Amino acid sequence: HVQLVESGGGSVQAGGSLRLSCKSSGYTNSRYCMGWFRQVPGKEREGVALIDTDGSTNYASAVKGRFTISKESTKNTLYLQMDGLKPEDTAMYYCAADFPRQSPDGPRCSEEQKSGGLAYWGAGTQVTVS
């Protein structure tokens, strides 16, 4: 049974930093697609960052250069370091994970998964930037 629990959200002034954590249980996160997504009430959920099974990363253009996704497999924890926060980063942030799909390069996150088609989701942590 896969469980994801986010923490680290809060309120911060523009220009500040936060580090989100996502503790996972029920699987070994080194073998999973894992990512961070965010949603503002009344708007569609959007992808923020994703880390693939080979360690490669993808970022939304709005956060590239400011946010860094990483994982510590020994602790089964995914992180999102957020620097240079802006008011438009205010949202509920969700951690998500899924088994990778087979590809010619081996198990990898599919394009559908990179767009949010992941099976397991946390309850979210609120980030507010003023």
N, C-alpha and C positions, 0 to 999 in steps of 0.2 A: 504494500500500500504506500504510494508515493505521497509525501506531504511536503509542502513548501511554506516557510514562515518568514515573512519580511520584517525587517526592523531598521531603525536609523532615520526614519522620516522626522520632520519637524518644521519649525518656522525659522527662517533665516532672512537676513537682509540681502538685497541685490549685491552681487559680487562675492558673496560668501560661498561656503562649501558644506557639503554633507556627504557622508558615505552610507549608502544603503547596503544592507546585508540580507542574504536569503539563505537560511539554513534548510537543507533538504534532508529527508530521511526516506528510507525504503528503496534506495538505489545508490549506485556509485556515480557521482556527477561527472566524473572524468569521461564517461561514455555517452553522455547525453548532450543534446542541443539545449542550451539554456539562454534565456534572454530577459531583458527588462522592457516593459511596455508601460505606457501611461495613458490616463484618460481624464478628461475634464468633463464635468456634467454637461450633457447636451451635445457633446462632440464624440466622434468616433475614437476608439482606442487607436493609439499609434505606437509603432515600434520605436524603441530608443536605442537599444544596443543588443547584440547577440554574439555569443561565442560558440564556435563550431567545435566538432569533436577533434579537429586537428589543431585547435588553439587559435585559428584565425578569427578575426572580429569584424563585425559590421556595425556601423553607426548611422543613425539618422543625420541628415545634413544639418539639422538645427542644433545638434549637440556635438558634432564632430570638433575635436580640438579642445573641448571643455569637459567631456565625460570620458571615463575609462572603465571598461568592464573587465573583470578578472575573476578567477576562481581559485580556490584553495581546496584541492581534491581531498587532502588528508583530513580536512575539517568539513567536507561536504558543504561548502559555503560558496555562494556566488556574491560578488560585490559590484557596486556601481559607485565609483568615486565621481562626485559632481562638483566641479569647480566653476567659478565665474557664473554663478547662478543668476538667472534673469527672472523677472516676474512671469514671463510666459512659460517658464518651466513649472509653474504651479500646477499640480495634478496629483491624482492618486497613482502611485507607482506599483506595478505588479511584477512579480517574478514568475517565470513560466519555464517549463521543461518538457522534454519528450524524447522518446527513443529516436535516434537518427534513422534516415532512410538509406537504402543501398544505392550506391552510385558507382560509376566506373572508377572512382578514386577511393572506393571503400565507403564505410558508413559516414554520411554527412547530413547536415541539416538541409532539408528541401527548401525550395523557394516558398512553398506554401507555409512551411514552418517559420521561415524568416519573416513572413508577413503576419504572423500571429496564430497560425494553425497548429498550436502546441496543445498537448493533451492535459497537462497538469498546471494548475495555477494556484498562487497564494491568494490570501485575502486582501493584500495591498497595504501600503503605508503612505500616508499623506505627506506631501511636500508643499510647503507654502513659502513663496518668495515675495517679499514686499520691498 
